[in-house]
């Protein structure tokens, strides 16, 4: 809901110049907001140069806000530069969608002070609650992204990569998780299992998500004139972590902390030195092995990973191996 310019003491918000003054859109009650012409967006803009689902803003646990283009035809621009991968927003940044310009503002809120306006929207900072949970962390990285940027027109690159991020978010969301972080040309997703064990159903969902992410990526060149088919590498790790609920509203932002998360990034990086597509930790492997994805799917490796004094055990495979397991899987 937009509010008039004279609304006092706002929290993070967007400002849209309109006839008769400025409108302010609060970034509250959620951790993700979409922008586009379609009525199902958080912010609907009546601009024929804007795509139906044009872009997304996401609030991260670090307090940062990201602007993510969703493969729009005419692009999203931050301070005059076209966005191809998710970028961090700063106070006062100018954002352009089509022929519409907005400004992003994120003034510091005073502690424990609520600001209410509109239909009872509350900008009270949400207290962070940390609990120990068993989680699986998936890190997916686009391979050879830097090489592609040198061979591809900026407009095509922005549309293709923005579309990849949108599809990735949809796939991960359809399999019980959410995109927790955008890191350059990679995404991180988290599945929370509870406090005791990983169920076969949840691990099967994660395996299907990884397979669909790979298939979507490999087919993207059919939509865009890419110089070569895109590939991804993935790291998956399962373990206990302190999980903080730093969100509000219907979509709390559960953010894990600790070695379980760090190892997932290291496992993803290990796929490059191993020449594989997927690398998983020991606990993840044991859970997958119980479903039948054991030694016939994964091979065991000892790898030296940055930040670890001793080699770590990882289990790796190609996506084709994972697909064979999923095709033969019977509950």
C-alpha positions in Angstrom: 0.0 0.0 0.0 1.4 3.4 -1.0 1.4 6.3 1.4 1.7 10.0 0.9 5.0 11.8 1.2 4.2 13.5 4.5 4.2 10.1 6.4 6.6 10.7 9.3 9.6 8.6 10.2 9.4 5.8 7.7 11.4 2.6 7.8 12.9 1.0 4.6 10.8 2.0 1.6 10.6 2.9 -2.1 9.7 6.3 -3.3 7.8 6.7 -6.6 7.4 10.2 -8.2 3.8 10.5 -9.3 1.4 13.2 -10.3 0.6 15.4 -7.4 3.7 14.4 -5.3 5.5 11.3 -4.2 4.2 7.9 -3.1 6.1 5.8 -0.7 5.9 2.0 -0.6 7.0 0.4 2.7 9.3 -2.6 2.6 7.7 -4.3 5.6 5.7 -7.4 6.7 7.8 -9.7 4.5 11.4 -10.3 3.3 10.7 -10.4 -0.4 8.7 -8.0 -2.7 8.1 -8.4 -6.4 7.6 -5.6 -9.0 5.8 -5.8 -12.3 2.6 -5.1 -14.3 0.8 -8.2 -13.1 -1.7 -7.9 -10.3 0.0 -10.7 -8.3 3.0 -8.5 -7.6 3.7 -6.8 -4.3 4.1 -3.5 -6.2 2.1 -3.1 -9.4 3.4 -0.5 -11.9 1.3 0.5 -14.9 4.1 0.9 -17.4 3.9 -0.9 -20.7 7.7 -1.1 -20.8 7.7 -3.2 -17.6 7.3 -7.0 -17.7 4.5 -8.8 -16.0 7.0 -10.1 -13.4 9.9 -7.7 -13.7 12.1 -7.7 -10.6 12.3 -8.6 -7.0 13.7 -6.9 -3.9 14.9 -9.2 -1.0 15.8 -8.4 2.5 18.7 -10.5 3.8 19.5 -11.5 7.4 22.6 -9.2 7.2 20.3 -6.2 6.9 21.1 -5.8 3.2 18.6 -5.4 0.5 19.1 -6.9 -2.9 17.7 -6.0 -6.3 17.1 -9.0 -8.6 16.0 -8.7 -12.2 13.7 -11.6 -13.1 14.6 -11.8 -16.7 12.6 -8.8 -17.8 12.6 -7.8 -21.4 13.7 -4.2 -20.9 15.9 -4.7 -17.9 16.3 -3.3 -14.4 18.7 -0.4 -13.8 20.5 0.7 -10.7 21.9 4.2 -10.8 21.9 4.0 -14.6 23.6 0.6 -14.9 21.8 -2.5 -16.0 21.5 -5.3 -13.4 22.4 -8.8 -14.5 23.1 -10.5 -11.2 21.6 -9.6 -7.8 23.1 -6.3 -6.5 23.1 -4.7 -3.1 21.0 -1.6 -2.6 22.2 1.5 -0.7 20.3 4.3 0.8 19.2 6.8 -1.9 19.8 4.5 -4.9 17.9 5.2 -8.1 16.1 2.1 -9.5 14.6 2.2 -13.0 12.0 -0.3 -14.4 10.9 0.5 -17.9 10.1 4.3 -17.9 9.4 4.3 -14.1 12.0 5.5 -11.6 11.9 4.8 -7.9 14.4 5.6 -5.1 15.3 3.2 -2.4 15.7 4.5 1.1 16.7 2.6 4.2 17.1 5.1 7.2 18.1 3.6 10.5 15.2 2.7 12.7 15.4 3.6 16.4 15.5 0.4 18.5 12.2 -1.0 19.8 10.1 1.8 18.3 7.1 0.9 16.1 5.9 3.0 13.2 2.4 2.3 12.0 0.6 3.6 8.9 -1.8 2.4 6.2 -3.7 -0.8 7.1 -2.0 -1.3 10.4 1.4 -2.2 8.9 3.9 -2.3 11.7 7.6 -1.4 11.2 8.6 -2.7 14.6 12.0 -4.3 14.3 11.7 -8.1 14.8 13.7 -9.7 17.6 16.0 -12.4 16.4 15.3 -15.8 17.9 18.1 -18.4 17.5 17.3 -22.1 17.9 19.4 -25.2 17.1 18.0 -27.2 14.2 19.1 -30.0 11.9 19.3 -28.5 8.4 20.5 -29.2 4.8 22.2 -26.3 3.0 22.4 -26.3 -0.8 24.7 -24.0 -2.7 24.3 -23.8 -6.5 26.8 -22.0 -8.7 26.7 -21.1 -12.4 29.8 -22.5 -14.1 31.9 -20.4 -16.5 29.8 -17.3 -15.8 32.8 -14.9 -16.3 33.6 -16.4 -19.6 30.0 -16.0 -20.8 29.9 -12.3 -19.8 32.8 -11.6 -22.2 30.9 -13.3 -25.1 27.4 -12.1 -24.6 25.5 -8.8 -25.1 24.7 -7.1 -21.8 20.9 -7.1 -22.5 20.8 -10.8 -23.4 23.0 -11.6 -20.4 20.7 -9.7 -18.0 17.6 -11.4 -19.3 19.1 -14.9 -19.3 20.6 -14.7 -15.8 17.6 -12.9 -14.4 15.4 -15.7 -15.8 17.7 -18.3 -14.2 17.4 -16.7 -10.8 13.6 -16.6 -11.1 13.3 -20.2 -12.2 15.8 -21.3 -9.5 13.6 -19.6 -6.9 10.5 -21.3 -8.2 12.0 -24.7 -8.2 13.5 -24.4 -4.7 10.2 -23.0 -3.5 8.2 -25.9 -5.0 10.4 -28.4 -3.1 9.9 -27.0 0.4 12.7 -24.4 0.7 13.5 -20.8 -0.2 16.5 -18.9 -1.6 18.2 -17.7 1.5 21.0 -15.8 -0.2 22.0 -14.6 -3.6 25.8 -14.5 -4.0 26.9 -13.1 -7.3 26.1 -16.0 -9.7 25.1 -18.5 -7.1 22.1 -19.2 -4.7 21.9 -20.8 -1.3 18.8 -22.6 -0.1 18.0 -24.2 3.3 15.8 -27.1 4.3 15.0 -27.3 8.0 14.5 -30.9 9.2 13.8 -30.3 12.8 15.8 -31.4 15.8 16.4 -35.2 15.4 16.6 -36.7 12.0 16.4 -36.2 8.3 13.4 -37.9 6.8 13.6 -39.8 3.5 10.8 -37.6 2.1 12.7 -34.4 2.7 15.9 -35.7 1.3 14.1 -37.0 -1.8 12.6 -33.5 -2.2 16.1 -32.0 -2.1 17.4 -34.5 -4.6 14.6 -33.7 -7.0 15.2 -29.9 -6.6 18.9 -30.4 -7.6 17.9 -32.5 -10.6 15.3 -29.9 -11.8 17.8 -27.0 -11.2 20.3 -28.8 -13.5 17.7 -29.6 -16.2 16.4 -26.0 -16.1 19.9 -24.6 -16.4 20.9 -26.9 -19.3 17.7 -25.9 -21.2 18.1 -22.2 -20.8 20.0 -21.8 -24.1 16.8 -22.8 -25.9 15.3 -19.5 -24.7 18.3 -17.3 -25.1 21.1 -17.1 -27.7 23.8 -18.2 -25.2 27.3 -18.9 -26.6 27.2 -22.3 -24.9 24.7 -24.3 -22.7 24.9 -23.2 -19.0 26.0 -25.6 -16.4 25.9 -25.6 -12.6 27.8 -27.1 -9.7 26.3 -27.9 -6.3 27.3 -28.5 -2.8 24.9 -30.0 -0.2 25.6 -30.4 3.5 23.5 -31.6 6.4 24.1 -30.8 10.0 23.1 -28.8 13.1 23.1 -25.1 13.0 21.8 -22.1 15.0 18.9 -20.9 13.0 17.7 -17.3 13.5 14.2 -16.1 12.7 14.9 -12.5 11.7 11.8 -12.0 9.5 8.2 -11.1 10.1 4.8 -11.7 8.7 4.0 -14.8 6.7 7.5 -15.4 5.4 10.0 -15.3 8.3 13.6 -15.2 7.2 15.3 -18.3 8.8 19.0 -17.8 8.5 21.5 -20.5 9.5 24.8 -19.8 11.0 28.0 -22.0 11.5 30.2 -24.6 10.1 27.3 -26.6 8.4 26.8 -23.6 6.1 30.5 -22.9 5.5 31.1 -26.6 4.6 28.3 -26.5 2.0 30.1 -23.7 0.2 33.4 -25.6 0.4 31.7 -28.8 -1.0 30.4 -26.8 -4.0 33.8 -25.4 -4.6 35.3 -29.0 -4.4 33.3 -30.1 -7.4 35.6 -27.9 -9.6 38.8 -29.7 -8.4 37.1 -33.1 -8.6 35.6 -32.5 -12.0 32.1 -33.4 -10.8 28.7 -31.8 -10.6 27.6 -32.5 -7.0 29.5 -32.9 -3.8 27.8 -33.8 -0.5 28.8 -34.2 3.1 28.9 -37.4 5.1 25.6 -36.9 6.9 23.9 -36.0 3.6 25.3 -39.1 2.0 24.1 -41.4 4.7 20.6 -40.0 4.3 20.7 -40.4 0.6 22.2 -43.9 0.9 19.1 -45.0 2.9 17.0 -44.1 -0.1 19.2 -46.2 -2.3 21.6 -43.5 -3.6 24.7 -45.2 -2.1 28.0 -46.3 -3.7 26.3 -46.9 -7.1 25.5 -43.1 -7.3 28.3 -41.4 -5.2 32.0 -41.9 -5.1 34.0 -41.2 -1.9 36.8 -38.6 -1.9 39.1 -36.9 0.5 39.5 -33.2 -0.3 41.6 -30.3 1.1 39.2 -27.4 1.6 40.0 -23.8 2.4 39.6 -23.0 6.1 40.0 -26.6 7.2 43.3 -28.0 8.7 42.6 -31.6 7.7 41.1 -33.1 4.6 37.3 -33.6 4.6 35.4 -36.6 3.3 33.0 -35.8 0.5 30.8 -37.9 -1.8 30.5 -36.7 -5.3 28.7 -37.6 -8.5 27.5 -36.2 -11.9 23.9 -35.0 -12.3 23.4 -38.0 -14.7 24.1 -40.3 -11.7 21.6 -38.5 -9.6 19.0 -38.7 -12.3 19.5 -42.4 -12.6 18.9 -42.8 -8.9 15.7 -40.6 -9.1 14.4 -42.5 -12.1 14.8 -45.9 -10.2 13.6 -44.6 -6.8 10.6 -46.4 -5.3 9.1 -45.4 -2.0 
